[in-house]
């Protein structure tokens, strides 16, 4: 029987969004002077945007990987660190929920500190909602032993065989380079 990785290799390129942003904000908030806070926020802002973009693309990448796995012959999923654990929705979605709520915070802070508008793409927010549904219907992946155990939200399209191969080759490139941006070009294949 075939074997498939739970994580195709994304994990080695990710940094915790929660810890990274908490560290940045701790640094900004250690100053009482508003001008100093503005200065540090401006310094951290490009890094914040990069983290948000990377994490958003990561969640799309997870959906793409699941679609790819569902298109393969039945096989075991190896390396599922969630398997056999007790399902707790809040803890399994902590990073995702943080990302979704941080969008509102960043929008306000960007206006306050930089006097600029920041709006997270509605398309990206929709995709995160779809990922949230995906994680919920799979109960945090605690029972996913085989690729056939994966459940996809109804709104997720089934790509052609050629598109499945394109998804796989793009994922392979992302795993090698750590550049998650190219995953966003594949959104239309499944959503």
Secondary structure, DSSP 8 states (H G I E B T S, - for coil): -EEEESSSSGGGG---HHHHHHHHHHHHHT--SHHHHHHHHHHHHHHHHHHHHHHHHHHHHHHHHHHHHHTS-SEEEE--TTTTS---HHHHTHHHHHHHHHHHHHHHHIIIIIS------HHHHHHHHHHHHHHHHTGGGTT--BGGG----TT-----HHHHHHHHHHHHHHHHH--GGGGGGGHHHH-
